[in-house]
Amino acid sequence: MESPDVNILVHAFRKDSESHELCYRWLENRINSGETLALSSVVLSGFLRIVTHPKIFKNPSSLEEAIVFCEIIRTWPNLVFIEPGEHHWRIFCALSSQV
């Protein structure tokens, strides 16, 4: 099972990204493969914040079009949602400090 991060979604969505084709094809292949794809609402919210931010993009995406993209993703039949649990932050910090 794979799980796209915020960057994959941003590049797959933004046609002006240098990595658009690569990320879009990656995402499309995962969707069409029928294999389970995991996604977190944390990733979707990060995606929304980035693609609509005027300090990140000269021409930011509209909130409406970004939400439509998220809603399309949320309807994929092979998508499962993964969400942080009670100990997420502690585990995240511990893993982040390991080099």
N, C-alpha and C positions, 0 to 999 in steps of 0.2 A: 504494500500500500504506500502510495506517495501522497505528499501534501504540499501544494504550492505555497510559497511564501508571498509576502506583499509585493516584492520586486517582480516576480513572475506575472502576477495579475496586472500590475501597472504597465509593464512592457507589452503584455498581450493586448491590453486595452488601448494604449496610446499608440496610434498609428505613426506619430512623429518620433517614436523611440527608435534608436539604432538597432535595438534588439527585438523590435516588434515581431518580425516574421518568425524568428527563432522561438520566442516565447509563445506566440500564438499557435504555432505548429505543435509545440510541446503540449500545450493545454488541449488543443483539439485532438491530438493523438490519444491523450489520457482519457478524454471523454468518450471517444469512439472505441476505445479498447474494451470497454465493459468492465475493466478492473476497478476496484473500489478506489475512490479518491477521497482523501480526508481534508476537511477544511474547518477552520475555526472562525468564529465571529470576530475575534481579535484581528485576524488577517483581513477580513472584509472591512472592518472599521478603519484599519490602517490604510487600506487601499483608497477608501473614500476620502480620507483626510489628505492624502498625497495628491491624487489626481485633480482635486478641486481647489488646491491651494495656489493662490496667485503669486506667491513668492517662490514657488517651485517651478511652475510652468508659466511661460509668457501668456499663453492662451489656455488657462485651466479648463478642464472638462466641467460641464454643468453637473450639479448635484443630481438632477433628474436622469441624465444619461448614465451616470456612474451607478446610480441605484438600479436602473434597468439592467445593466451588466451584472450586478450582484444578484438580482432576482433571477436572471437566466441561469446563472451558476447554481443557485440554490434549488433549482428544479431538476437538475441532472439526476437521473435515476440511480447512478452508481456513486452518488455523493453521500458521505457520512459526515456528520458534524462531530468534531472533537472540541471539548471545552476545557479550560483550566480547572483543576480541582482545588481542594482546600489547601494542599501543600505546594501548589504550583510555584509560588514566588520563592519559597525557600529552596526548592529543587532547582529552579531556574538560576538563582544566585549562586548556588553551589556549583552547578555545571559551568556557569559563565566564568567562575574564578579558576577553573581547571585549565591549564594551558598545555 
